[in-house]
Amino acid sequence: MNHYDLVVIGAGLGGCSLLSSLEQLGYQGRVALVEAGRGPGGRTASRRSRTDPQWCINHGAPAIRLSESLPAAVDALLDPLRREAILQRIVNDEVAIDANGQIVAVDPTFSSQGDWWTGSPVMASVCEALLARSSNTLASHFGTRVRWLNRTPDHWMLSDESKGWQLQAKRLVLSGNLLAHPRSLAMLKWDDVPLRTAVPEGEDPELDAVLTTLEASASTVRWNLMLDLGDVPLAHPEWPWQIWLTPEAQTRWGVERIVLHRQSDARLGLVVHGLHNGATIDPSTQSALLESEAKRLEAVLPELLMAWPGLRNALESARSMGVMRWGAAQPLHHPVPSHLQWCRQSAVGFCGDWIEGPHFGTGEGAIRSGVALAERLTIDS
Ligand SMILES: Cc1cc2nc3c(=O)[nH]c(=O)nc-3n(C[C@H](O)[C@H](O)[C@H](O)COP(=O)(O)OP(=O)(O)OC[C@H]3O[C@@H](n4cnc5c(N)ncnc54)[C@H](O)[C@@H]3O)c2cc1C
Protein backbone atom coordinates (compact mmCIF):
# COMPACT_ATOMS: atom_id res chain seq x y z
CA MET A 1 0.00 0.00 0.00
CA ASN A 2 1.27 3.46 -0.91
CA HIS A 3 0.65 6.12 1.73
CA TYR A 4 0.89 9.82 0.89
CA ASP A 5 0.29 13.11 2.64
CA LEU A 6 -1.37 14.45 -0.50
CA VAL A 7 -2.68 12.89 -3.68
CA VAL A 8 -3.54 15.16 -6.63
CA ILE A 9 -5.82 13.74 -9.29
CA GLY A 10 -5.26 15.32 -12.69
CA ALA A 11 -2.21 16.68 -14.54
CA GLY A 12 -3.82 19.56 -16.43
CA LEU A 13 -2.89 23.21 -15.94
CA GLY A 14 -4.67 23.31 -12.56
CA GLY A 15 -3.02 20.21 -11.07
CA CYS A 16 0.44 20.97 -12.48
CA SER A 17 0.30 24.59 -11.26
CA LEU A 18 -0.69 23.35 -7.82
CA LEU A 19 2.21 20.88 -7.67
CA SER A 20 4.75 23.37 -8.96
CA SER A 21 3.53 26.06 -6.53
CA LEU A 22 3.71 23.65 -3.59
CA GLU A 23 7.34 23.07 -4.48
CA GLN A 24 8.00 26.82 -4.62
CA LEU A 25 6.33 27.24 -1.23
CA GLY A 26 8.57 24.55 0.28
CA TYR A 27 5.85 21.97 0.96
CA GLN A 28 7.50 18.96 2.61
CA GLY A 29 4.82 16.24 2.43
CA ARG A 30 4.90 13.04 0.36
CA VAL A 31 2.92 13.73 -2.79
CA ALA A 32 1.51 11.53 -5.56
CA LEU A 33 -0.11 12.51 -8.84
CA VAL A 34 -2.65 10.32 -10.64
CA GLU A 35 -3.65 11.06 -14.23
CA ALA A 36 -5.92 9.11 -16.56
CA GLY A 37 -4.08 10.32 -19.69
CA ARG A 38 -0.78 8.99 -21.00
CA GLY A 39 1.01 12.22 -20.11
CA PRO A 40 0.45 15.68 -18.60
CA GLY A 41 -1.70 18.35 -20.23
CA GLY A 42 -5.38 17.48 -19.74
CA ARG A 43 -7.31 19.84 -22.00
CA THR A 44 -4.01 21.39 -23.09
CA ALA A 45 -2.62 17.98 -24.05
CA SER A 46 -1.12 17.42 -27.49
CA ARG A 47 -1.97 14.37 -29.58
CA ARG A 48 0.92 12.24 -30.79
CA SER A 49 0.60 9.69 -33.52
CA ARG A 50 1.55 6.10 -32.71
CA THR A 51 2.75 5.55 -36.27
CA ASP A 52 4.19 8.97 -37.14
CA PRO A 53 6.83 10.07 -34.58
CA GLN A 54 7.13 13.63 -35.97
CA TRP A 55 3.42 14.33 -35.60
CA CYS A 56 2.12 16.10 -32.50
CA ILE A 57 -0.84 18.45 -32.60
CA ASN A 58 -2.59 20.65 -30.05
CA HIS A 59 -5.99 19.04 -30.18
CA GLY A 60 -7.48 20.85 -27.17
CA ALA A 61 -6.72 24.45 -26.22
CA PRO A 62 -4.20 25.66 -28.83
CA ALA A 63 -3.11 28.56 -26.64
CA ILE A 64 -4.30 30.53 -23.63
CA ARG A 65 -4.77 34.22 -23.05
CA LEU A 66 -2.84 35.64 -20.12
CA SER A 67 -3.76 38.90 -18.40
CA GLU A 68 -1.14 41.64 -18.55
CA SER A 69 -1.16 41.88 -14.80
CA LEU A 70 -1.01 38.53 -13.03
CA PRO A 71 -0.73 37.86 -9.28
CA ALA A 72 2.96 37.74 -8.23
CA ALA A 73 2.75 34.03 -7.38
CA VAL A 74 1.43 33.23 -10.89
CA ASP A 75 4.20 35.29 -12.49
CA ALA A 76 6.75 33.46 -10.34
CA LEU A 77 5.40 30.19 -11.72
CA LEU A 78 5.27 31.25 -15.37
CA ASP A 79 8.32 33.51 -15.69
CA PRO A 80 10.83 30.62 -15.89
CA LEU A 81 8.71 29.06 -18.66
CA ARG A 82 8.70 32.35 -20.56
CA ARG A 83 12.45 32.75 -20.12
CA GLU A 84 13.05 29.26 -21.49
CA ALA A 85 10.61 29.96 -24.36
CA ILE A 86 8.42 27.02 -23.34
CA LEU A 87 5.62 29.56 -23.07
CA GLN A 88 5.67 31.81 -26.14
CA ARG A 89 3.60 34.84 -27.07
CA ILE A 90 1.80 34.38 -30.40
CA VAL A 91 2.55 37.23 -32.78
CA ASN A 92 0.61 36.13 -35.88
CA ASP A 93 -2.84 37.51 -36.52
CA GLU A 94 -6.10 35.81 -35.80
CA VAL A 95 -9.18 36.61 -37.88
CA ALA A 96 -12.85 35.70 -38.09
CA ILE A 97 -15.21 34.75 -40.89
CA ASP A 98 -18.86 35.67 -41.12
CA ALA A 99 -21.79 33.55 -42.28
CA ASN A 100 -20.86 34.30 -45.92
CA GLY A 101 -17.32 33.02 -45.42
CA GLN A 102 -15.93 36.58 -45.68
CA ILE A 103 -13.00 37.67 -43.51
CA VAL A 104 -13.97 40.07 -40.72
CA ALA A 105 -12.12 41.43 -37.68
CA VAL A 106 -12.13 39.39 -34.48
CA ASP A 107 -14.54 40.70 -31.83
CA PRO A 108 -12.49 43.61 -30.32
CA THR A 109 -13.57 42.75 -26.76
CA PHE A 110 -11.33 39.65 -27.09
CA SER A 111 -8.11 41.65 -27.34
CA SER A 112 -8.72 43.35 -24.00
CA GLN A 113 -8.33 39.91 -22.40
CA GLY A 114 -4.55 39.85 -22.89
CA ASP A 115 -2.16 38.26 -25.37
CA TRP A 116 -2.26 34.67 -26.58
CA TRP A 117 0.48 32.38 -25.30
CA THR A 118 1.22 28.90 -26.57
CA GLY A 119 3.47 26.05 -25.50
CA SER A 120 6.64 25.22 -27.38
CA PRO A 121 7.13 22.86 -29.04
CA VAL A 122 3.51 21.93 -28.14
CA MET A 123 0.88 22.96 -25.58
CA ALA A 124 1.58 19.89 -23.42
CA SER A 125 5.10 21.26 -22.91
CA VAL A 126 3.67 23.82 -20.45
CA CYS A 127 2.32 21.18 -18.08
CA GLU A 128 5.42 19.03 -18.60
CA ALA A 129 7.63 21.97 -17.61
CA LEU A 130 5.52 22.77 -14.55
CA LEU A 131 5.74 19.15 -13.42
CA ALA A 132 9.48 19.06 -14.00
CA ARG A 133 9.71 21.89 -11.46
CA SER A 134 7.78 19.98 -8.82
CA SER A 135 9.54 17.71 -6.37
CA ASN A 136 11.87 14.93 -7.57
CA THR A 137 10.13 12.67 -5.11
CA LEU A 138 6.69 13.17 -6.70
CA ALA A 139 5.20 9.74 -7.43
CA SER A 140 3.43 9.98 -10.81
CA HIS A 141 0.84 7.48 -12.00
CA PHE A 142 -0.11 8.12 -15.63
CA GLY A 143 -2.66 6.05 -17.50
CA THR A 144 -4.62 5.42 -14.31
CA ARG A 145 -8.20 6.59 -13.91
CA VAL A 146 -9.45 6.75 -10.33
CA ARG A 147 -12.94 5.24 -10.13
CA TRP A 148 -13.53 4.60 -6.42
CA LEU A 149 -13.06 6.92 -3.47
CA ASN A 150 -13.42 5.90 0.14
CA ARG A 151 -13.17 8.22 3.14
CA THR A 152 -12.26 7.02 6.65
CA PRO A 153 -12.01 9.47 9.59
CA ASP A 154 -8.34 10.15 8.87
CA HIS A 155 -7.55 9.22 5.31
CA TRP A 156 -8.69 8.75 1.71
CA MET A 157 -8.49 5.52 -0.25
CA LEU A 158 -8.40 5.76 -4.05
CA SER A 159 -8.67 2.87 -6.47
CA ASP A 160 -9.08 2.20 -10.16
CA GLU A 161 -12.02 0.38 -11.76
CA SER A 162 -10.60 -3.08 -10.99
CA LYS A 163 -9.62 -2.11 -7.41
CA GLY A 164 -6.31 -3.82 -8.19
CA TRP A 165 -4.47 -0.47 -7.85
CA GLN A 166 -4.87 1.62 -4.69
CA LEU A 167 -3.40 4.64 -2.96
CA GLN A 168 -3.93 6.05 0.51
CA ALA A 169 -3.74 9.78 1.23
CA LYS A 170 -4.25 12.09 4.19
CA ARG A 171 -5.42 14.82 1.83
CA LEU A 172 -6.90 14.66 -1.63
CA VAL A 173 -7.19 17.21 -4.46
CA LEU A 174 -9.42 16.83 -7.49
CA SER A 175 -8.23 19.03 -10.33
CA GLY A 176 -10.87 17.68 -12.72
CA ASN A 177 -14.47 17.29 -11.59
CA LEU A 178 -15.20 13.89 -13.17
CA LEU A 179 -15.40 12.21 -9.73
CA ALA A 180 -17.74 14.90 -8.41
CA HIS A 181 -20.06 15.66 -11.33
CA PRO A 182 -23.13 13.70 -12.43
CA ARG A 183 -21.95 13.81 -16.08
CA SER A 184 -19.84 10.71 -15.35
CA LEU A 185 -23.07 8.80 -14.77
CA ALA A 186 -24.14 9.11 -18.42
CA MET A 187 -20.78 9.38 -20.16
CA LEU A 188 -19.07 6.52 -18.39
CA LYS A 189 -22.17 4.57 -17.36
CA TRP A 190 -21.18 4.87 -13.68
CA ASP A 191 -24.01 4.38 -11.23
CA ASP A 192 -22.78 6.83 -8.61
CA VAL A 193 -20.85 10.08 -8.20
CA PRO A 194 -17.73 8.74 -6.39
CA LEU A 195 -17.11 11.78 -4.16
CA ARG A 196 -20.78 11.81 -3.05
CA THR A 197 -20.61 8.11 -2.19
CA ALA A 198 -17.40 8.62 -0.22
CA VAL A 199 -18.84 11.45 1.93
CA PRO A 200 -22.61 11.08 2.35
CA GLU A 201 -24.79 14.19 2.34
CA GLY A 202 -24.98 15.97 5.70
CA GLU A 203 -21.49 15.01 6.92
CA ASP A 204 -19.64 18.06 5.56
CA PRO A 205 -21.72 21.15 4.70
CA GLU A 206 -18.88 22.70 2.67
CA LEU A 207 -18.47 19.62 0.51
CA ASP A 208 -22.26 19.43 0.12
CA ALA A 209 -22.19 23.01 -1.23
CA VAL A 210 -19.47 22.07 -3.75
CA LEU A 211 -21.42 19.05 -4.99
CA THR A 212 -24.69 20.98 -5.21
CA THR A 213 -23.00 23.69 -7.30
CA LEU A 214 -21.45 21.15 -9.63
CA GLU A 215 -24.73 19.31 -10.07
CA ALA A 216 -26.24 22.46 -11.59
CA SER A 217 -23.24 23.16 -13.82
CA ALA A 218 -22.74 22.27 -17.46
CA SER A 219 -19.89 22.44 -19.95
CA THR A 220 -19.52 22.82 -23.69
CA VAL A 221 -18.76 19.76 -25.82
CA ARG A 222 -16.29 19.90 -28.72
CA TRP A 223 -15.58 17.53 -31.60
CA ASN A 224 -12.10 18.37 -32.84
CA LEU A 225 -11.13 17.08 -36.27
CA MET A 226 -7.36 16.87 -36.80
CA LEU A 227 -5.86 17.03 -40.30
CA ASP A 228 -2.34 16.69 -41.67
CA LEU A 229 -2.18 19.08 -44.63
CA GLY A 230 1.26 17.85 -45.65
CA ASP A 231 4.28 19.90 -46.72
CA VAL A 232 2.63 23.21 -47.50
CA PRO A 233 5.29 25.90 -47.93
CA LEU A 234 6.48 27.45 -44.69
CA ALA A 235 6.21 31.12 -45.63
CA HIS A 236 2.57 32.05 -45.74
CA PRO A 237 2.37 35.35 -43.93
CA GLU A 238 -1.23 35.85 -45.01
CA TRP A 239 -2.44 32.80 -43.14
CA PRO A 240 -3.71 33.50 -39.64
CA TRP A 241 -2.95 31.03 -36.85
CA GLN A 242 -6.59 30.99 -35.72
CA ILE A 243 -9.82 31.57 -37.67
CA TRP A 244 -12.88 32.23 -35.52
CA LEU A 245 -16.44 31.96 -36.81
CA THR A 246 -18.84 34.77 -35.91
CA PRO A 247 -21.93 33.63 -33.94
CA GLU A 248 -23.98 33.57 -37.18
CA ALA A 249 -21.29 31.55 -38.95
CA GLN A 250 -21.13 29.13 -36.00
CA THR A 251 -24.87 28.56 -36.30
CA ARG A 252 -24.56 27.98 -40.04
CA TRP A 253 -21.63 25.56 -39.98
CA GLY A 254 -21.57 24.11 -36.45
CA VAL A 255 -17.92 25.07 -36.03
CA GLU A 256 -16.36 27.39 -33.43
CA ARG A 257 -12.92 27.98 -35.00
CA ILE A 258 -10.12 26.56 -37.09
CA VAL A 259 -6.55 26.48 -35.82
CA LEU A 260 -3.34 26.01 -37.81
CA HIS A 261 -0.46 24.26 -36.11
CA ARG A 262 2.94 24.18 -37.82
CA GLN A 263 4.68 20.85 -37.13
CA SER A 264 8.39 20.46 -36.31
CA ASP A 265 8.99 19.20 -39.86
CA ALA A 266 7.55 21.17 -42.80
CA ARG A 267 4.01 19.89 -42.38
CA LEU A 268 1.00 21.94 -41.44
CA GLY A 269 -1.59 20.62 -39.01
CA LEU A 270 -5.13 21.94 -38.89
CA VAL A 271 -7.73 21.45 -36.16
CA VAL A 272 -11.44 22.16 -36.67
CA HIS A 273 -13.20 22.85 -33.37
CA GLY A 274 -16.65 21.41 -34.03
CA LEU A 275 -19.72 22.36 -31.96
CA HIS A 276 -22.07 19.77 -30.47
CA ASN A 277 -25.62 19.27 -31.76
CA GLY A 278 -26.95 18.00 -28.41
CA ALA A 279 -26.93 14.26 -29.20
CA THR A 280 -26.62 12.01 -26.14
CA ILE A 281 -23.05 10.81 -25.64
CA ASP A 282 -22.55 7.52 -23.84
CA PRO A 283 -20.39 4.45 -24.50
CA SER A 284 -23.05 3.05 -26.87
CA THR A 285 -23.30 6.17 -29.11
CA GLN A 286 -19.70 7.38 -28.96
CA SER A 287 -18.14 5.59 -31.95
CA ALA A 288 -21.03 6.38 -34.34
CA LEU A 289 -20.89 10.03 -33.27
CA LEU A 290 -17.13 10.21 -33.84
CA GLU A 291 -17.62 8.89 -37.35
CA SER A 292 -20.51 11.19 -38.25
CA GLU A 293 -18.73 14.25 -36.81
CA ALA A 294 -15.60 13.45 -38.86
CA LYS A 295 -17.68 13.34 -42.04
CA ARG A 296 -19.61 16.49 -41.17
CA LEU A 297 -16.52 18.56 -40.36
CA GLU A 298 -14.59 17.36 -43.42
CA ALA A 299 -17.58 18.30 -45.57
CA VAL A 300 -17.93 21.90 -44.32
CA LEU A 301 -14.21 22.73 -44.29
CA PRO A 302 -13.76 23.73 -47.99
CA GLU A 303 -16.53 26.33 -47.60
CA LEU A 304 -14.94 27.72 -44.44
CA LEU A 305 -11.58 28.14 -46.14
CA MET A 306 -12.96 29.96 -49.21
CA ALA A 307 -10.93 33.07 -48.36
CA TRP A 308 -7.63 31.11 -48.31
CA PRO A 309 -7.31 29.28 -51.67
CA GLY A 310 -3.87 27.85 -50.78
CA LEU A 311 -5.22 26.23 -47.64
CA ARG A 312 -8.36 25.06 -49.40
CA ASN A 313 -6.26 23.39 -52.11
CA ALA A 314 -4.17 21.64 -49.48
CA LEU A 315 -7.34 19.91 -48.26
CA GLU A 316 -7.36 17.76 -51.38
CA SER A 317 -4.33 15.77 -50.22
CA ALA A 318 -5.02 16.15 -46.47
CA ARG A 319 -4.80 13.12 -44.20
CA SER A 320 -7.33 12.80 -41.37
CA MET A 321 -5.74 12.15 -37.98
CA GLY A 322 -9.12 11.45 -36.37
CA VAL A 323 -11.62 13.29 -34.18
CA MET A 324 -11.18 14.02 -30.48
CA ARG A 325 -14.32 14.37 -28.37
CA TRP A 326 -14.04 16.81 -25.49
CA GLY A 327 -16.99 15.84 -23.27
CA ALA A 328 -16.44 18.84 -20.99
CA ALA A 329 -14.41 21.34 -23.01
CA GLN A 330 -15.15 24.52 -21.04
CA PRO A 331 -17.52 25.04 -18.10
CA LEU A 332 -20.41 27.38 -18.87
CA HIS A 333 -21.78 28.44 -15.49
CA HIS A 334 -22.04 27.63 -11.76
CA PRO A 335 -18.39 28.09 -10.74
CA VAL A 336 -17.47 26.52 -7.43
CA PRO A 337 -16.95 29.41 -4.95
CA SER A 338 -13.27 29.96 -4.23
CA HIS A 339 -13.73 29.80 -0.44
CA LEU A 340 -14.79 26.16 -0.95
CA GLN A 341 -11.57 25.20 -2.75
CA TRP A 342 -10.41 23.50 0.42
CA CYS A 343 -12.97 21.53 2.46
CA ARG A 344 -11.00 21.07 5.65
CA GLN A 345 -13.36 18.70 7.41
CA SER A 346 -13.18 16.11 4.62
CA ALA A 347 -9.57 16.99 3.72
CA VAL A 348 -10.46 17.38 0.06
CA GLY A 349 -9.58 20.28 -2.22
CA PHE A 350 -10.40 21.42 -5.73
CA CYS A 351 -8.65 23.35 -8.45
CA GLY A 352 -9.22 23.83 -12.16
CA ASP A 353 -11.01 26.17 -14.53
CA TRP A 354 -14.34 25.41 -12.80
CA ILE A 355 -13.40 27.46 -9.72
CA GLU A 356 -14.93 30.93 -9.32
CA GLY A 357 -12.98 33.91 -10.64
CA PRO A 358 -12.75 36.38 -13.53
CA HIS A 359 -10.97 33.75 -15.62
CA PHE A 360 -13.51 30.97 -15.05
CA GLY A 361 -13.46 28.43 -17.88
CA THR A 362 -10.01 29.32 -19.17
CA GLY A 363 -6.43 28.16 -18.89
CA GLU A 364 -5.54 31.23 -16.87
CA GLY A 365 -8.34 30.43 -14.43
CA ALA A 366 -7.00 26.88 -14.01
CA ILE A 367 -3.46 28.15 -13.28
CA ARG A 368 -4.68 30.77 -10.81
CA SER A 369 -6.79 28.22 -8.95
CA GLY A 370 -3.84 25.83 -8.61
CA VAL A 371 -1.64 28.58 -7.20
CA ALA A 372 -4.39 29.72 -4.79
CA LEU A 373 -4.97 26.18 -3.51
CA ALA A 374 -1.23 25.63 -2.95
CA GLU A 375 -1.25 28.66 -0.66
CA ARG A 376 -4.26 27.31 1.27
CA LEU A 377 -2.73 23.84 1.63
CA THR A 378 0.59 25.20 2.83
CA ILE A 379 -1.06 27.35 5.48
CA ASP A 380 -3.23 24.43 6.59
CA SER A 381 -0.43 21.80 6.76
C1 LIG B 1 -11.15 22.22 -27.47
C2 LIG B 1 -10.79 23.16 -26.36
C3 LIG B 1 -10.45 24.47 -26.64
C4 LIG B 1 -10.10 25.35 -25.63
N1 LIG B 1 -9.71 26.60 -25.93
C5 LIG B 1 -9.26 27.42 -24.97
C6 LIG B 1 -8.73 28.69 -25.27
O1 LIG B 1 -8.67 29.08 -26.43
N2 LIG B 1 -8.28 29.46 -24.26
C7 LIG B 1 -8.31 29.04 -22.95
O2 LIG B 1 -7.87 29.75 -22.04
N3 LIG B 1 -8.83 27.84 -22.63
C8 LIG B 1 -9.29 27.02 -23.61
N4 LIG B 1 -9.78 25.80 -23.29
C9 LIG B 1 -9.95 25.48 -21.87
C10 LIG B 1 -8.63 25.09 -21.22
O3 LIG B 1 -8.07 24.02 -21.93
C11 LIG B 1 -8.94 24.69 -19.80
O4 LIG B 1 -9.52 25.79 -19.13
C12 LIG B 1 -7.74 24.23 -18.99
O5 LIG B 1 -6.86 23.45 -19.76
C13 LIG B 1 -8.28 23.45 -17.81
O6 LIG B 1 -7.24 22.92 -17.04
P1 LIG B 1 -7.65 22.07 -15.75
O7 LIG B 1 -6.40 21.64 -15.10
O8 LIG B 1 -8.68 22.80 -14.98
O9 LIG B 1 -8.45 20.79 -16.31
P2 LIG B 1 -7.96 19.62 -17.23
O10 LIG B 1 -6.99 20.08 -18.22
O11 LIG B 1 -9.21 18.97 -17.72
O12 LIG B 1 -7.22 18.64 -16.23
C14 LIG B 1 -7.89 17.71 -15.41
C15 LIG B 1 -7.15 16.39 -15.55
O13 LIG B 1 -7.69 15.49 -14.60
C16 LIG B 1 -7.68 14.19 -15.16
N5 LIG B 1 -8.69 13.41 -14.45
C17 LIG B 1 -9.98 13.76 -14.23
N6 LIG B 1 -10.60 12.79 -13.53
C18 LIG B 1 -9.66 11.83 -13.31
C19 LIG B 1 -9.71 10.57 -12.64
N7 LIG B 1 -10.82 10.13 -12.07
N8 LIG B 1 -8.58 9.83 -12.59
C20 LIG B 1 -7.42 10.28 -13.16
N9 LIG B 1 -7.33 11.46 -13.83
C21 LIG B 1 -8.44 12.21 -13.88
C22 LIG B 1 -8.04 14.44 -16.62
O14 LIG B 1 -7.60 13.36 -17.44
C23 LIG B 1 -7.32 15.73 -16.91
O15 LIG B 1 -6.04 15.50 -17.46
C24 LIG B 1 -10.13 24.91 -24.28
C25 LIG B 1 -10.48 23.60 -23.98
C26 LIG B 1 -10.80 22.73 -25.02
C27 LIG B 1 -11.14 21.30 -24.69
PDBQT file of the ligand as one rigid body, heavy atoms in Angstrom, charges set to zero:
ROOT
HETATM    1  C1  LIG A 401     -11.146  22.216 -27.465  1.00  0.00    +0.000 C 
HETATM    2  C2  LIG A 401     -10.793  23.163 -26.361  1.00  0.00    +0.000 A 
HETATM    3  C3  LIG A 401     -10.446  24.466 -26.644  1.00  0.00    +0.000 A 
HETATM    4  C4  LIG A 401     -10.104  25.346 -25.630  1.00  0.00    +0.000 A 
HETATM    5  N1  LIG A 401      -9.710  26.596 -25.931  1.00  0.00    +0.000 NA
HETATM    6  C5  LIG A 401      -9.262  27.419 -24.971  1.00  0.00    +0.000 A 
HETATM    7  C6  LIG A 401      -8.732  28.688 -25.274  1.00  0.00    +0.000 A 
HETATM    8  O1  LIG A 401      -8.673  29.084 -26.433  1.00  0.00    +0.000 OA
HETATM    9  N2  LIG A 401      -8.277  29.464 -24.257  1.00  0.00    +0.000 N 
HETATM   10  C7  LIG A 401      -8.311  29.036 -22.947  1.00  0.00    +0.000 A 
HETATM   11  O2  LIG A 401      -7.869  29.749 -22.041  1.00  0.00    +0.000 OA
HETATM   12  N3  LIG A 401      -8.827  27.844 -22.628  1.00  0.00    +0.000 NA
HETATM   13  C8  LIG A 401      -9.289  27.024 -23.608  1.00  0.00    +0.000 A 
HETATM   14  N4  LIG A 401      -9.783  25.805 -23.288  1.00  0.00    +0.000 N 
HETATM   15  C9  LIG A 401      -9.948  25.482 -21.867  1.00  0.00    +0.000 C 
HETATM   16  C10 LIG A 401      -8.628  25.092 -21.222  1.00  0.00    +0.000 C 
HETATM   17  O3  LIG A 401      -8.070  24.019 -21.933  1.00  0.00    +0.000 OA
HETATM   18  C11 LIG A 401      -8.941  24.694 -19.797  1.00  0.00    +0.000 C 
HETATM   19  O4  LIG A 401      -9.520  25.791 -19.126  1.00  0.00    +0.000 OA
HETATM   20  C12 LIG A 401      -7.738  24.226 -18.991  1.00  0.00    +0.000 C 
HETATM   21  O5  LIG A 401      -6.857  23.452 -19.763  1.00  0.00    +0.000 OA
HETATM   22  C13 LIG A 401      -8.281  23.448 -17.813  1.00  0.00    +0.000 C 
HETATM   23  O6  LIG A 401      -7.242  22.915 -17.039  1.00  0.00    +0.000 OA
HETATM   24  P1  LIG A 401      -7.650  22.074 -15.752  1.00  0.00    +0.000 P 
HETATM   25  O7  LIG A 401      -6.403  21.644 -15.099  1.00  0.00    +0.000 OA
HETATM   26  O8  LIG A 401      -8.677  22.802 -14.983  1.00  0.00    +0.000 OA
HETATM   27  O9  LIG A 401      -8.450  20.794 -16.308  1.00  0.00    +0.000 OA
HETATM   28  P2  LIG A 401      -7.963  19.620 -17.231  1.00  0.00    +0.000 P 
HETATM   29  O10 LIG A 401      -6.993  20.083 -18.222  1.00  0.00    +0.000 OA
HETATM   30  O11 LIG A 401      -9.211  18.973 -17.721  1.00  0.00    +0.000 OA
HETATM   31  O12 LIG A 401      -7.218  18.635 -16.227  1.00  0.00    +0.000 OA
HETATM   32  C14 LIG A 401      -7.889  17.712 -15.408  1.00  0.00    +0.000 C 
HETATM   33  C15 LIG A 401      -7.148  16.387 -15.546  1.00  0.00    +0.000 C 
HETATM   34  O13 LIG A 401      -7.687  15.486 -14.598  1.00  0.00    +0.000 OA
HETATM   35  C16 LIG A 401      -7.677  14.190 -15.163  1.00  0.00    +0.000 C 
HETATM   36  N5  LIG A 401      -8.686  13.413 -14.448  1.00  0.00    +0.000 N 
HETATM   37  C17 LIG A 401      -9.984  13.763 -14.234  1.00  0.00    +0.000 A 
HETATM   38  N6  LIG A 401     -10.600  12.792 -13.531  1.00  0.00    +0.000 NA
HETATM   39  C18 LIG A 401      -9.665  11.833 -13.311  1.00  0.00    +0.000 A 
HETATM   40  C19 LIG A 401      -9.706  10.568 -12.641  1.00  0.00    +0.000 A 
HETATM   41  N7  LIG A 401     -10.825  10.131 -12.073  1.00  0.00    +0.000 N 
HETATM   42  N8  LIG A 401      -8.579   9.834 -12.592  1.00  0.00    +0.000 NA
HETATM   43  C20 LIG A 401      -7.421  10.284 -13.161  1.00  0.00    +0.000 A 
HETATM   44  N9  LIG A 401      -7.331  11.465 -13.830  1.00  0.00    +0.000 NA
HETATM   45  C21 LIG A 401      -8.442  12.212 -13.884  1.00  0.00    +0.000 A 
HETATM   46  C22 LIG A 401      -8.042  14.436 -16.625  1.00  0.00    +0.000 C 
HETATM   47  O14 LIG A 401      -7.604  13.361 -17.437  1.00  0.00    +0.000 OA
HETATM   48  C23 LIG A 401      -7.321  15.734 -16.911  1.00  0.00    +0.000 C 
HETATM   49  O15 LIG A 401      -6.041  15.499 -17.464  1.00  0.00    +0.000 OA
HETATM   50  C24 LIG A 401     -10.134  24.906 -24.282  1.00  0.00    +0.000 A 
HETATM   51  C25 LIG A 401     -10.478  23.596 -23.983  1.00  0.00    +0.000 A 
HETATM   52  C26 LIG A 401     -10.799  22.726 -25.023  1.00  0.00    +0.000 A 
HETATM   53  C27 LIG A 401     -11.138  21.295 -24.688  1.00  0.00    +0.000 C 
ENDROOT
TORSDOF 0
